[in-house]
Amino acid sequence: MAVDRVEPLRVTGNIVGIAAALIVLVGVARAYAPYILGLAAAIVVGLNTAESFRDGYMPPMLVFVGVSVFLLLRLAQVKPVEAAAVRVYQRWWVALAATLIGVAIVILGGQST
């Protein structure tokens, strides 16, 4: 969030999230979409936690991380049309709970600046 410096771990997390979403949306690895997107969400949280540990965090960054992780998890929950039953892990509130846990991990990993 600092204007005067680049935060390489946060930028890397953003690139990983965008690349995973593009891979799934283009249809390259549709069968593995939930795994790719879930892994990307975990990488985004992990890299932001490492950056938070190193340089601290700011509330706007937490909002950005939360929205990114939530959207990755929601995209991972998209079910095929032929699947009739909706499983518990495919509900929107599960993605919200996982996002809040991820943001809490980032908060616990560093200190507010």
N, CA and C atoms as a LAMMPS dump frame, in Angstrom:
ITEM: TIMESTEP
0
ITEM: NUMBER OF ATOMS
339
ITEM: BOX BOUNDS ff ff ff
-5.0000000000000000e+02 5.0000000000000000e+02
-5.0000000000000000e+02 5.0000000000000000e+02
-5.0000000000000000e+02 5.0000000000000000e+02
ITEM: ATOMS id mol type element x y z
1 1 1 N 0.811 -1.193 0
2 1 2 C 0 0 0
3 1 3 C 0.855 1.258 0
4 2 1 N 2.137 1.126 0.144
5 2 2 C 3.002 2.295 0.149
6 2 3 C 3.194 2.795 -1.276
7 3 1 N 3.106 4.094 -1.449
8 3 2 C 3.228 4.683 -2.768
9 3 3 C 4.682 4.748 -3.206
10 4 1 N 5.592 4.859 -2.267
11 4 2 C 6.99 5.082 -2.605
12 4 3 C 7.813 3.807 -2.773
13 5 1 N 7.22 2.627 -2.676
14 5 2 C 7.99 1.399 -2.835
15 5 3 C 7.111 0.268 -3.359
16 6 1 N 7.774 -0.676 -3.961
17 6 2 C 7.082 -1.851 -4.499
18 6 3 C 7.083 -2.936 -3.429
19 7 1 N 5.968 -3.609 -3.281
20 7 2 C 5.863 -4.727 -2.342
21 7 3 C 5.831 -6.005 -3.167
22 8 1 N 6.985 -6.634 -3.385
23 8 2 C 7.062 -7.746 -4.343
24 8 3 C 6.206 -8.948 -3.981
25 9 1 N 6.053 -9.252 -2.704
26 9 2 C 5.242 -10.416 -2.337
27 9 3 C 3.766 -10.173 -2.625
28 10 1 N 3.288 -8.974 -2.368
29 10 2 C 1.885 -8.661 -2.672
30 10 3 C 1.642 -8.672 -4.178
31 11 1 N 2.58 -8.131 -4.946
32 11 2 C 2.453 -8.128 -6.408
33 11 3 C 2.465 -9.562 -6.934
34 12 1 N 3.332 -10.395 -6.396
35 12 2 C 3.391 -11.796 -6.808
36 12 3 C 2.077 -12.508 -6.492
37 13 1 N 1.505 -12.235 -5.319
38 13 2 C 0.207 -12.818 -4.972
39 13 3 C -0.879 -12.399 -5.943
40 14 1 N -0.87 -11.14 -6.346
41 14 2 C -1.858 -10.66 -7.315
42 14 3 C -1.68 -11.352 -8.666
43 15 1 N -0.442 -11.515 -9.089
44 15 2 C -0.174 -12.175 -10.37
45 15 3 C -0.63 -13.628 -10.331
46 16 1 N -0.379 -14.313 -9.225
47 16 2 C -0.811 -15.714 -9.087
48 16 3 C -2.337 -15.806 -9.162
49 17 1 N -3.035 -14.93 -8.454
50 17 2 C -4.498 -14.941 -8.479
51 17 3 C -5.062 -14.666 -9.86
52 18 1 N -4.505 -13.682 -10.549
53 18 2 C -4.974 -13.347 -11.899
54 18 3 C -4.68 -14.491 -12.858
55 19 1 N -3.486 -15.067 -12.779
56 19 2 C -3.132 -16.175 -13.675
57 19 3 C -4.044 -17.376 -13.457
58 20 1 N -4.329 -17.699 -12.204
59 20 2 C -5.215 -18.839 -11.916
60 20 3 C -6.621 -18.592 -12.457
61 21 1 N -7.123 -17.383 -12.25
62 21 2 C -8.461 -17.069 -12.761
63 21 3 C -8.498 -17.14 -14.287
64 22 1 N -7.476 -16.64 -14.945
65 22 2 C -7.437 -16.695 -16.408
66 22 3 C -7.341 -18.134 -16.917
67 23 1 N -6.543 -18.952 -16.249
68 23 2 C -6.417 -20.36 -16.658
69 23 3 C -7.779 -21.045 -16.599
70 24 1 N -8.516 -20.781 -15.541
71 24 2 C -9.823 -21.429 -15.385
72 24 3 C -10.855 -20.827 -16.332
73 25 1 N -10.887 -19.508 -16.455
74 25 2 C -11.888 -18.864 -17.307
75 25 3 C -11.686 -19.16 -18.783
76 26 1 N -10.432 -19.303 -19.213
77 26 2 C -10.162 -19.644 -20.606
78 26 3 C -10.53 -21.1 -20.878
79 27 1 N -10.53 -21.923 -19.855
80 27 2 C -10.942 -23.316 -20.004
81 27 3 C -9.785 -24.272 -20.188
82 28 1 N -8.582 -23.838 -19.867
83 28 2 C -7.412 -24.693 -20.052
84 28 3 C -7.462 -25.896 -19.119
85 29 1 N -7.834 -25.678 -17.879
86 29 2 C -7.828 -26.769 -16.886
87 29 3 C -9.157 -26.778 -16.127
88 30 1 N -10.235 -26.898 -16.855
89 30 2 C -11.554 -26.829 -16.241
90 30 3 C -11.805 -27.943 -15.22
91 31 1 N -11.26 -29.11 -15.449
92 31 2 C -11.475 -30.226 -14.516
93 31 3 C -10.792 -29.98 -13.174
94 32 1 N -9.719 -29.225 -13.193
95 32 2 C -8.962 -28.959 -11.969
96 32 3 C -9.224 -27.57 -11.412
97 33 1 N -10.251 -26.903 -11.88
98 33 2 C -10.535 -25.515 -11.493
99 33 3 C -10.634 -25.302 -9.985
100 34 1 N -11.381 -26.107 -9.246
101 34 2 C -11.456 -25.852 -7.799
102 34 3 C -10.108 -25.956 -7.101
103 35 1 N -9.275 -26.872 -7.558
104 35 2 C -7.968 -27.055 -6.928
105 35 3 C -7.027 -25.896 -7.264
106 36 1 N -7.037 -25.488 -8.514
107 36 2 C -6.178 -24.38 -8.95
108 36 3 C -6.569 -23.099 -8.238
109 37 1 N -7.867 -22.813 -8.183
110 37 2 C -8.328 -21.575 -7.558
111 37 3 C -8.163 -21.606 -6.047
112 38 1 N -8.39 -22.752 -5.433
113 38 2 C -8.165 -22.869 -3.99
114 38 3 C -6.7 -22.685 -3.634
115 39 1 N -5.824 -23.283 -4.445
116 39 2 C -4.393 -23.11 -4.231
117 39 3 C -3.985 -21.651 -4.438
118 40 1 N -4.551 -21.008 -5.447
119 40 2 C -4.246 -19.599 -5.692
120 40 3 C -4.69 -18.74 -4.516
121 41 1 N -5.859 -19.019 -3.955
122 41 2 C -6.332 -18.263 -2.786
123 41 3 C -5.392 -18.47 -1.603
124 42 1 N -4.928 -19.7 -1.41
125 42 2 C -3.985 -19.97 -0.313
126 42 3 C -2.654 -19.259 -0.546
127 43 1 N -2.202 -19.202 -1.786
128 43 2 C -0.957 -18.505 -2.099
129 43 3 C -1.109 -17.009 -1.872
130 44 1 N -2.245 -16.441 -2.262
131 44 2 C -2.493 -15.013 -2.026
132 44 3 C -2.444 -14.709 -0.532
133 45 1 N -3.096 -15.531 0.268
134 45 2 C -3.073 -15.322 1.727
135 45 3 C -1.66 -15.512 2.268
136 46 1 N -0.959 -16.541 1.82
137 46 2 C 0.397 -16.803 2.308
138 46 3 C 1.374 -15.688 1.983
139 47 1 N 1.35 -15.212 0.743
140 47 2 C 2.268 -14.142 0.36
141 47 3 C 1.928 -12.83 1.055
142 48 1 N 0.654 -12.55 1.215
143 48 2 C 0.271 -11.336 1.924
144 48 3 C 0.594 -11.432 3.408
145 49 1 N 0.538 -12.625 3.969
146 49 2 C 0.939 -12.809 5.363
147 49 3 C 2.437 -12.576 5.517
148 50 1 N 3.221 -13.091 4.581
149 50 2 C 4.667 -12.876 4.636
150 50 3 C 5.004 -11.392 4.503
151 51 1 N 4.336 -10.703 3.598
152 51 2 C 4.564 -9.26 3.443
153 51 3 C 4.083 -8.494 4.667
154 52 1 N 2.991 -8.945 5.238
155 52 2 C 2.465 -8.317 6.448
156 52 3 C 3.432 -8.507 7.611
157 53 1 N 4.044 -9.668 7.692
158 53 2 C 5.035 -9.929 8.734
159 53 3 C 6.254 -9.026 8.555
160 54 1 N 6.629 -8.84 7.293
161 54 2 C 7.816 -8.053 6.98
162 54 3 C 7.593 -6.554 7.132
163 55 1 N 6.487 -6.044 6.597
164 55 2 C 6.272 -4.595 6.54
165 55 3 C 4.997 -4.118 7.209
166 56 1 N 4.19 -5.012 7.753
167 56 2 C 2.923 -4.61 8.35
168 56 3 C 1.806 -4.572 7.312
169 57 1 N 0.634 -4.208 7.766
170 57 2 C -0.526 -4.148 6.875
171 57 3 C -1.309 -2.874 7.15
172 58 1 N -2.169 -2.543 6.195
173 58 2 C -3.075 -1.406 6.334
174 58 3 C -4.48 -1.906 6.012
175 59 1 N -5.5 -1.319 6.634
176 59 2 C -6.875 -1.783 6.379
177 59 3 C -7.28 -1.826 4.903
178 60 1 N -6.907 -0.85 4.055
179 60 2 C -7.293 -0.988 2.639
180 60 3 C -6.712 -2.238 1.98
181 61 1 N -5.507 -2.628 2.38
182 61 2 C -4.902 -3.83 1.836
183 61 3 C -5.7 -5.06 2.247
184 62 1 N -6.193 -5.067 3.48
185 62 2 C -6.99 -6.201 3.948
186 62 3 C -8.286 -6.332 3.147
187 63 1 N -8.887 -5.208 2.802
188 63 2 C -10.106 -5.245 1.988
189 63 3 C -9.788 -5.827 0.613
190 64 1 N -8.691 -5.393 0.02
191 64 2 C -8.302 -5.9 -1.291
192 64 3 C -8.022 -7.402 -1.242
193 65 1 N -7.289 -7.845 -0.248
194 65 2 C -6.988 -9.275 -0.102
195 65 3 C -8.282 -10.057 0.108
196 66 1 N -9.164 -9.543 0.952
197 66 2 C -10.429 -10.225 1.211
198 66 3 C -11.276 -10.378 -0.036
199 67 1 N -11.39 -9.312 -0.819
200 67 2 C -12.184 -9.383 -2.057
201 67 3 C -11.541 -10.352 -3.041
202 68 1 N -10.232 -10.301 -3.177
203 68 2 C -9.54 -11.202 -4.108
204 68 3 C -9.741 -12.662 -3.728
205 69 1 N -9.539 -12.965 -2.461
206 69 2 C -9.679 -14.349 -1.998
207 69 3 C -11.13 -14.806 -2.12
208 70 1 N -12.078 -13.948 -1.771
209 70 2 C -13.491 -14.308 -1.871
210 70 3 C -13.868 -14.624 -3.32
211 71 1 N -13.428 -13.793 -4.258
212 71 2 C -13.767 -14.034 -5.659
213 71 3 C -13.108 -15.303 -6.193
214 72 1 N -11.876 -15.569 -5.785
215 72 2 C -11.233 -16.82 -6.201
216 72 3 C -11.988 -18.034 -5.652
217 73 1 N -12.386 -17.961 -4.396
218 73 2 C -13.111 -19.091 -3.805
219 73 3 C -14.504 -19.252 -4.4
220 74 1 N -15.18 -18.15 -4.695
221 74 2 C -16.506 -18.252 -5.319
222 74 3 C -16.397 -18.859 -6.712
223 75 1 N -15.362 -18.477 -7.455
224 75 2 C -15.163 -19.071 -8.773
225 75 3 C -14.854 -20.558 -8.65
226 76 1 N -14.144 -20.945 -7.591
227 76 2 C -13.855 -22.357 -7.36
228 76 3 C -15.11 -23.142 -7.011
229 77 1 N -16.123 -22.475 -6.471
230 77 2 C -17.35 -23.153 -6.063
231 77 3 C -18.344 -23.339 -7.198
232 78 1 N -18.079 -22.79 -8.356
233 78 2 C -19.002 -22.929 -9.481
234 78 3 C -19.11 -24.401 -9.831
235 79 1 N -20.33 -24.873 -9.861
236 79 2 C -20.564 -26.3 -10.099
237 79 3 C -21.009 -26.523 -11.539
238 80 1 N -20.733 -27.686 -12.069
239 80 2 C -21.206 -27.997 -13.415
240 80 3 C -22.732 -27.984 -13.473
241 81 1 N -23.258 -27.704 -14.628
242 81 2 C -24.71 -27.619 -14.802
243 81 3 C -25.381 -28.947 -14.516
244 82 1 N -24.726 -30.036 -14.84
245 82 2 C -25.349 -31.349 -14.656
246 82 3 C -25.408 -31.785 -13.19
247 83 1 N -24.666 -31.121 -12.312
248 83 2 C -24.708 -31.477 -10.893
249 83 3 C -25.985 -30.9 -10.271
250 84 1 N -26.838 -31.772 -9.791
251 84 2 C -28.132 -31.335 -9.265
252 84 3 C -28.033 -30.875 -7.814
253 85 1 N -27.31 -31.598 -7.012
254 85 2 C -27.244 -31.292 -5.588
255 85 3 C -26.125 -30.292 -5.303
256 86 1 N -26.434 -29.327 -4.449
257 86 2 C -25.427 -28.353 -4.03
258 86 3 C -24.857 -28.833 -2.698
259 87 1 N -23.557 -29.038 -2.686
260 87 2 C -22.899 -29.505 -1.47
261 87 3 C -22.623 -28.325 -0.552
262 88 1 N -22.337 -28.611 0.696
263 88 2 C -22.129 -27.556 1.693
264 88 3 C -20.965 -26.658 1.299
265 89 1 N -19.864 -27.226 0.815
266 89 2 C -18.704 -26.415 0.488
267 89 3 C -18.917 -25.543 -0.757
268 90 1 N -20.051 -25.7 -1.433
269 90 2 C -20.36 -24.878 -2.594
270 90 3 C -21.279 -23.708 -2.25
271 91 1 N -21.576 -23.515 -1.002
272 91 2 C -22.425 -22.399 -0.584
273 91 3 C -21.589 -21.131 -0.447
274 92 1 N -22.197 -19.971 -0.673
275 92 2 C -21.469 -18.706 -0.655
276 92 3 C -20.903 -18.385 0.715
277 93 1 N -21.601 -18.785 1.766
278 93 2 C -21.142 -18.426 3.108
279 93 3 C -19.899 -19.194 3.518
280 94 1 N -19.641 -20.341 2.877
281 94 2 C -18.404 -21.071 3.149
282 94 3 C -17.22 -20.274 2.599
283 95 1 N -17.384 -19.7 1.413
284 95 2 C -16.331 -18.857 0.842
285 95 3 C -16.11 -17.615 1.706
286 96 1 N -17.184 -17.045 2.231
287 96 2 C -17.059 -15.881 3.104
288 96 3 C -16.315 -16.239 4.384
289 97 1 N -16.654 -17.375 4.98
290 97 2 C -15.969 -17.811 6.204
291 97 3 C -14.487 -18.078 5.938
292 98 1 N -14.179 -18.735 4.824
293 98 2 C -12.779 -19.005 4.482
294 98 3 C -12.024 -17.708 4.214
295 99 1 N -12.685 -16.743 3.598
296 99 2 C -12.063 -15.442 3.354
297 99 3 C -11.757 -14.731 4.656
298 100 1 N -12.697 -14.741 5.58
299 100 2 C -12.471 -14.086 6.874
300 100 3 C -11.339 -14.76 7.639
301 101 1 N -11.239 -16.069 7.537
302 101 2 C -10.127 -16.781 8.174
303 101 3 C -8.808 -16.374 7.518
304 102 1 N -8.788 -16.265 6.194
305 102 2 C -7.582 -15.843 5.49
306 102 3 C -7.151 -14.437 5.873
307 103 1 N -8.106 -13.527 5.963
308 103 2 C -7.783 -12.149 6.37
309 103 3 C -7.292 -12.131 7.817
310 104 1 N -7.877 -12.955 8.674
311 104 2 C -7.421 -13.035 10.059
312 104 3 C -5.982 -13.553 10.127
313 105 1 N -5.634 -14.477 9.25
314 105 2 C -4.26 -14.986 9.211
315 105 3 C -3.298 -13.87 8.815
316 106 1 N -3.693 -13.055 7.833
317 106 2 C -2.848 -11.934 7.421
318 106 3 C -2.686 -10.941 8.562
319 107 1 N -3.777 -10.685 9.304
320 107 2 C -3.729 -9.76 10.435
321 107 3 C -2.819 -10.316 11.532
322 108 1 N -2.962 -11.599 11.821
323 108 2 C -2.134 -12.199 12.879
324 108 3 C -0.664 -12.319 12.473
325 109 1 N -0.405 -12.319 11.179
326 109 2 C 0.954 -12.456 10.699
327 109 3 C 1.789 -11.204 10.811
328 110 1 N 1.168 -10.056 10.972
329 110 2 C 1.931 -8.819 11.006
330 110 3 C 1.322 -7.817 11.965
331 111 1 N 1.786 -6.6 11.819
332 111 2 C 1.267 -5.537 12.679
333 111 3 C 0.75 -4.41 11.799
334 112 1 N -0.191 -3.682 12.318
335 112 2 C -0.777 -2.572 11.592
336 112 3 C 0.222 -1.425 11.485
337 113 1 N 0.287 -0.821 10.299
338 113 2 C 1.195 0.315 10.117
339 113 3 C 0.433 1.604 9.991
